[in-house]
Amino acid sequence: MIVCLCEALSERNLRRAVRDGACSRYELSQATGAGRHCGNCRCDLKQIVQSELAEMDADAEADALPMVAK
């Protein structure tokens, strides 16, 4: 789904930028250009950052759990 029409950026592109290090809406805008023109996607950018960071935290916790013997 296209989130930023001005820059033609999809949710996938934006989530990848978060995984590459953008940790806030501002950093995501700096990295991709999203939200820098009309601003209609700014709320979506904030939600994408929060969602992706939460998912990354959950992945990190899962990786840190010890293997359970069967």
N, CA, C and O atoms as a GROMACS GRO file, in nm:
protein
  280
    1MET      N    1   0.084  -0.117   0.000
    1MET     CA    2   0.000   0.000   0.000
    1MET      C    3   0.089   0.125   0.000
    1MET      O    4   0.186   0.132   0.076
    2ILE      N    5   0.057   0.221  -0.084
    2ILE     CA    6   0.131   0.347  -0.088
    2ILE      C    7   0.088   0.433   0.032
    2ILE      O    8  -0.030   0.458   0.052
    3VAL      N    9   0.185   0.476   0.111
    3VAL     CA   10   0.159   0.560   0.227
    3VAL      C   11   0.185   0.706   0.194
    3VAL      O   12   0.104   0.793   0.225
    4CYS      N   13   0.298   0.734   0.130
    4CYS     CA   14   0.333   0.871   0.093
    4CYS      C   15   0.317   0.886  -0.058
    4CYS      O   16   0.397   0.836  -0.136
    5LEU      N   17   0.212   0.957  -0.097
    5LEU     CA   18   0.185   0.977  -0.239
    5LEU      C   19   0.289   1.068  -0.304
    5LEU      O   20   0.326   1.048  -0.420
    6CYS      N   21   0.334   1.168  -0.230
    6CYS     CA   22   0.430   1.264  -0.286
    6CYS      C   23   0.562   1.198  -0.328
    6CYS      O   24   0.622   1.234  -0.429
    7GLU      N   25   0.606   1.102  -0.250
    7GLU     CA   26   0.732   1.032  -0.277
    7GLU      C   27   0.711   0.891  -0.331
    7GLU      O   28   0.807   0.820  -0.358
    8ALA      N   29   0.584   0.851  -0.348
    8ALA     CA   30   0.548   0.717  -0.396
    8ALA      C   31   0.615   0.608  -0.313
    8ALA      O   32   0.677   0.516  -0.366
    9LEU      N   33   0.602   0.620  -0.180
    9LEU     CA   34   0.663   0.524  -0.089
    9LEU      C   35   0.558   0.432  -0.030
    9LEU      O   36   0.455   0.477   0.021
   10SER      N   37   0.586   0.304  -0.036
   10SER     CA   38   0.494   0.205   0.019
   10SER      C   39   0.525   0.181   0.167
   10SER      O   40   0.630   0.219   0.218
   11GLU      N   41   0.431   0.116   0.232
   11GLU     CA   42   0.451   0.077   0.372
   11GLU      C   43   0.575  -0.012   0.383
   11GLU      O   44   0.652   0.000   0.479
   12ARG      N   45   0.595  -0.099   0.287
   12ARG     CA   46   0.711  -0.189   0.287
   12ARG      C   47   0.842  -0.108   0.283
   12ARG      O   48   0.936  -0.138   0.356
   13ASN      N   49   0.847  -0.006   0.196
   13ASN     CA   50   0.966   0.079   0.188
   13ASN      C   51   0.994   0.148   0.321
   13ASN      O   52   1.108   0.156   0.366
   14LEU      N   53   0.889   0.197   0.384
   14LEU     CA   54   0.903   0.271   0.509
   14LEU      C   55   0.944   0.178   0.624
   14LEU      O   56   1.027   0.215   0.706
   15ARG      N   57   0.885   0.060   0.629
   15ARG     CA   58   0.923  -0.036   0.733
   15ARG      C   59   1.070  -0.078   0.717
   15ARG      O   60   1.140  -0.098   0.816
   16ARG      N   61   1.114  -0.093   0.594
   16ARG     CA   62   1.254  -0.127   0.569
   16ARG      C   63   1.346  -0.017   0.621
   16ARG      O   64   1.452  -0.046   0.677
   17ALA      N   65   1.306   0.110   0.602
   17ALA     CA   66   1.387   0.222   0.650
   17ALA      C   67   1.395   0.221   0.803
   17ALA      O   68   1.499   0.256   0.860
   18VAL      N   69   1.287   0.182   0.869
   18VAL     CA   70   1.291   0.171   1.016
   18VAL      C   71   1.387   0.060   1.055
   18VAL      O   72   1.468   0.077   1.146
   19ARG      N   73   1.379  -0.053   0.988
   19ARG     CA   74   1.472  -0.164   1.017
   19ARG      C   75   1.617  -0.126   0.988
   19ARG      O   76   1.710  -0.182   1.046
   20ASP      N   77   1.635  -0.030   0.898
   20ASP     CA   78   1.770   0.018   0.865
   20ASP      C   79   1.818   0.127   0.960
   20ASP      O   80   1.930   0.176   0.945
   21GLY      N   81   1.734   0.165   1.060
   21GLY     CA   82   1.783   0.257   1.161
   21GLY      C   83   1.701   0.380   1.192
   21GLY      O   84   1.732   0.451   1.288
   22ALA      N   85   1.597   0.410   1.115
   22ALA     CA   86   1.514   0.527   1.145
   22ALA      C   87   1.428   0.495   1.267
   22ALA      O   88   1.345   0.405   1.263
   23CYS      N   89   1.449   0.569   1.376
   23CYS     CA   90   1.383   0.538   1.504
   23CYS      C   91   1.276   0.639   1.543
   23CYS      O   92   1.224   0.633   1.654
   24SER      N   93   1.243   0.732   1.456
   24SER     CA   94   1.138   0.831   1.484
   24SER      C   95   1.078   0.875   1.352
   24SER      O   96   1.132   0.847   1.244
   25ARG      N   97   0.964   0.945   1.362
   25ARG     CA   98   0.902   0.996   1.239
   25ARG      C   99   0.996   1.091   1.168
   25ARG      O  100   1.006   1.090   1.046
   26TYR      N  101   1.065   1.173   1.246
   26TYR     CA  102   1.159   1.268   1.187
   26TYR      C  103   1.270   1.194   1.111
   26TYR      O  104   1.302   1.228   0.997
   27GLU      N  105   1.329   1.094   1.175
   27GLU     CA  106   1.437   1.019   1.109
   27GLU      C  107   1.386   0.946   0.986
   27GLU      O  108   1.457   0.936   0.885
   28LEU      N  109   1.262   0.894   0.992
   28LEU     CA  110   1.205   0.827   0.877
   28LEU      C  111   1.186   0.926   0.762
   28LEU      O  112   1.212   0.893   0.646
   29SER      N  113   1.141   1.046   0.794
   29SER     CA  114   1.126   1.150   0.692
   29SER      C  115   1.261   1.188   0.632
   29SER      O  116   1.272   1.205   0.510
   30GLN      N  117   1.362   1.200   0.715
   30GLN     CA  118   1.496   1.234   0.666
   30GLN      C  119   1.551   1.124   0.576
   30GLN      O  120   1.615   1.154   0.474
   31ALA      N  121   1.527   1.000   0.612
   31ALA     CA  122   1.581   0.887   0.536
   31ALA      C  123   1.510   0.864   0.403
   31ALA      O  124   1.572   0.821   0.306
   32THR      N  125   1.378   0.894   0.398
   32THR     CA  126   1.300   0.857   0.280
   32THR      C  127   1.239   0.975   0.205
   32THR      O  128   1.205   0.962   0.088
   33GLY      N  129   1.225   1.088   0.271
   33GLY     CA  130   1.157   1.202   0.211
   33GLY      C  131   1.008   1.204   0.238
   33GLY      O  132   0.940   1.301   0.205
   34ALA      N  133   0.956   1.096   0.298
   34ALA     CA  134   0.813   1.088   0.328
   34ALA      C  135   0.775   1.196   0.430
   34ALA      O  136   0.849   1.224   0.524
   35GLY      N  137   0.658   1.254   0.410
   35GLY     CA  138   0.607   1.352   0.503
   35GLY      C  139   0.668   1.491   0.493
   35GLY      O  140   0.638   1.577   0.576
   36ARG      N  141   0.751   1.513   0.396
   36ARG     CA  142   0.821   1.642   0.385
   36ARG      C  143   0.751   1.739   0.290
   36ARG      O  144   0.790   1.856   0.281
   37HIS      N  145   0.650   1.693   0.218
   37HIS     CA  146   0.583   1.781   0.122
   37HIS      C  147   0.445   1.821   0.175
   37HIS      O  148   0.433   1.922   0.244
   38CYS      N  149   0.344   1.745   0.144
   38CYS     CA  150   0.208   1.784   0.183
   38CYS      C  151   0.178   1.753   0.330
   38CYS      O  152   0.097   1.820   0.392
   39GLY      N  153   0.244   1.650   0.385
   39GLY     CA  154   0.227   1.617   0.526
   39GLY      C  155   0.111   1.525   0.559
   39GLY      O  156   0.090   1.492   0.676
   40ASN      N  157   0.034   1.484   0.459
   40ASN     CA  158  -0.081   1.398   0.487
   40ASN      C  159  -0.045   1.263   0.546
   40ASN      O  160  -0.130   1.200   0.610
   41CYS      N  161   0.075   1.217   0.528
   41CYS     CA  162   0.113   1.083   0.575
   41CYS      C  163   0.184   1.085   0.711
   41CYS      O  164   0.223   0.979   0.760
   42ARG      N  165   0.200   1.199   0.772
   42ARG     CA  166   0.279   1.208   0.895
   42ARG      C  167   0.227   1.120   1.007
   42ARG      O  168   0.306   1.057   1.078
   43CYS      N  169   0.096   1.115   1.026
   43CYS     CA  170   0.040   1.028   1.131
   43CYS      C  171   0.067   0.882   1.099
   43CYS      O  172   0.097   0.803   1.189
   44ASP      N  173   0.057   0.847   0.972
   44ASP     CA  174   0.086   0.709   0.932
   44ASP      C  175   0.233   0.675   0.957
   44ASP      O  176   0.265   0.564   0.998
   45LEU      N  177   0.322   0.770   0.932
   45LEU     CA  178   0.464   0.747   0.954
   45LEU      C  179   0.492   0.716   1.100
   45LEU      O  180   0.569   0.626   1.133
   46LYS      N  181   0.429   0.793   1.188
   46LYS     CA  182   0.448   0.771   1.331
   46LYS      C  183   0.400   0.632   1.371
   46LYS      O  184   0.468   0.563   1.448
   47GLN      N  185   0.286   0.590   1.320
   47GLN     CA  186   0.233   0.457   1.351
   47GLN      C  187   0.322   0.347   1.296
   47GLN      O  188   0.342   0.245   1.361
   48ILE      N  189   0.376   0.367   1.177
   48ILE     CA  190   0.465   0.267   1.117
   48ILE      C  191   0.591   0.252   1.200
   48ILE      O  192   0.636   0.140   1.225
   49VAL      N  193   0.649   0.364   1.243
   49VAL     CA  194   0.770   0.358   1.326
   49VAL      C  195   0.741   0.284   1.456
   49VAL      O  196   0.816   0.194   1.494
   50GLN      N  197   0.633   0.320   1.524
   50GLN     CA  198   0.600   0.256   1.651
   50GLN      C  199   0.574   0.107   1.633
   50GLN      O  200   0.622   0.026   1.711
   51SER      N  201   0.500   0.072   1.531
   51SER     CA  202   0.467  -0.068   1.504
   51SER      C  203   0.592  -0.149   1.471
   51SER      O  204   0.612  -0.259   1.523
   52GLU      N  205   0.674  -0.096   1.384
   52GLU     CA  206   0.794  -0.169   1.342
   52GLU      C  207   0.894  -0.182   1.456
   52GLU      O  208   0.956  -0.287   1.471
   53LEU      N  209   0.911  -0.077   1.537
   53LEU     CA  210   1.001  -0.087   1.652
   53LEU      C  211   0.951  -0.190   1.752
   53LEU      O  212   1.031  -0.264   1.809
   54ALA      N  213   0.819  -0.195   1.775
   54ALA     CA  214   0.763  -0.295   1.865
   54ALA      C  215   0.786  -0.436   1.811
   54ALA      O  216   0.819  -0.527   1.887
   55GLU      N  217   0.770  -0.454   1.681
   55GLU     CA  218   0.794  -0.584   1.620
   55GLU      C  219   0.942  -0.623   1.631
   55GLU      O  220   0.974  -0.739   1.657
   56MET      N  221   1.030  -0.527   1.610
   56MET     CA  222   1.173  -0.554   1.622
   56MET      C  223   1.209  -0.593   1.766
   56MET      O  224   1.291  -0.682   1.788
   57ASP      N  225   1.147  -0.526   1.866
   57ASP     CA  226   1.170  -0.560   2.006
   57ASP      C  227   1.122  -0.702   2.034
   57ASP      O  228   1.191  -0.779   2.102
   58ALA      N  229   1.005  -0.738   1.983
   58ALA     CA  230   0.952  -0.872   2.003
   58ALA      C  231   1.042  -0.977   1.938
   58ALA      O  232   1.066  -1.082   1.996
   59ASP      N  233   1.093  -0.947   1.819
   59ASP     CA  234   1.186  -1.039   1.751
   59ASP      C  235   1.313  -1.057   1.833
   59ASP      O  236   1.365  -1.168   1.845
   60ALA      N  237   1.364  -0.947   1.889
   60ALA     CA  238   1.486  -0.954   1.968
   60ALA      C  239   1.465  -1.035   2.095
   60ALA      O  240   1.552  -1.112   2.136
   61GLU      N  241   1.349  -1.018   2.158
   61GLU     CA  242   1.318  -1.096   2.278
   61GLU      C  243   1.307  -1.244   2.245
   61GLU      O  244   1.356  -1.328   2.320
   62ALA      N  245   1.243  -1.276   2.134
   62ALA     CA  246   1.228  -1.416   2.093
   62ALA      C  247   1.364  -1.478   2.064
   62ALA      O  248   1.386  -1.595   2.096
   63ASP      N  249   1.454  -1.401   2.005
   63ASP     CA  250   1.588  -1.452   1.975
   63ASP      C  251   1.668  -1.474   2.102
   63ASP      O  252   1.758  -1.558   2.105
   64ALA      N  253   1.637  -1.398   2.206
   64ALA     CA  254   1.712  -1.408   2.331
   64ALA      C  255   1.665  -1.522   2.421
   64ALA      O  256   1.735  -1.559   2.515
   65LEU      N  257   1.547  -1.577   2.392
   65LEU     CA  258   1.496  -1.686   2.475
   65LEU      C  259   1.580  -1.811   2.453
   65LEU      O  260   1.618  -1.842   2.340
   66PRO      N  261   1.608  -1.884   2.561
   66PRO     CA  262   1.686  -2.008   2.546
   66PRO      C  263   1.605  -2.115   2.474
   66PRO      O  264   1.482  -2.118   2.482
   67MET      N  265   1.674  -2.202   2.406
   67MET     CA  266   1.608  -2.313   2.338
   67MET      C  267   1.556  -2.408   2.445
   67MET      O  268   1.625  -2.437   2.543
   68VAL      N  269   1.436  -2.457   2.426
   68VAL     CA  270   1.375  -2.551   2.521
   68VAL      C  271   1.390  -2.691   2.465
   68VAL      O  272   1.354  -2.718   2.350
   69ALA      N  273   1.444  -2.780   2.547
   69ALA     CA  274   1.461  -2.920   2.504
   69ALA      C  275   1.326  -2.988   2.499
   69ALA      O  276   1.241  -2.967   2.584
   70LYS      N  277   1.308  -3.071   2.398
   70LYS     CA  278   1.182  -3.146   2.384
   70LYS      C  279   1.190  -3.278   2.453
   70LYS      O  280   1.094  -3.354   2.452
   0.00000   0.00000   0.00000
